[in-house]
């Protein structure tokens, strides 16, 4: 099993209407990735979809993926294409449940947003995940 140091929260950087299949096509056809960007993705209705087994690194944070579990919600852009926390109440609840599960499995892992890594200039996940999940 990989040593997991961080559980990273992401947004897809899309409007909430984006589909998982469309996101996967982008990773494969545009970015040329063999593996998904995230282990888990949360749809607007709160459904959690596992995209990759956690034993395999995903493509969440360039250069750091070997020690990460990446969890994402669909959204992060409003209708004006501005970065914004667009999580639905269902997504917030599902993220909390999934992060609690992962934290109980990887007790020493730090939960933080993609934006919290040194050198990252993205606003992803468009809210302060470190603060929101500090008590987990």
KARA-V783210 format. One record per backbone hydrogen bond with DSSP energy under -1.0 kcal/mol. CO is the residue of the C=O (numbers start at 0). NH is the residue of the N-H. If there is no record, write none. Layout:
# KARA-V783210
co = (CO CO)
nh = (NH NH)
This chain:
# KARA-V783210
co = (4 5 6 7 8 9 13 14 18 19 20 21 22 23 24 25 25 26 35 38 38 39 40 41 42 46 48 52 60 63 64 66 66 68 69 69 70 71 72 74 74 75 77 81 83 87 88 89 90 91 92 93 94 95 96 97 98 99 100 101 105 109 111 112 113 116 122 123 126 127 128 130 132)
nh = (109 68 111 70 113 72 76 17 22 23 24 25 26 27 28 29 30 32 58 50 51 71 48 73 45 42 40 55 63 66 67 4 5 7 38 39 9 41 11 12 13 83 80 77 85 91 92 93 94 95 96 97 98 99 100 101 102 103 104 105 108 6 8 115 116 119 125 114 128 131 132 133 135)
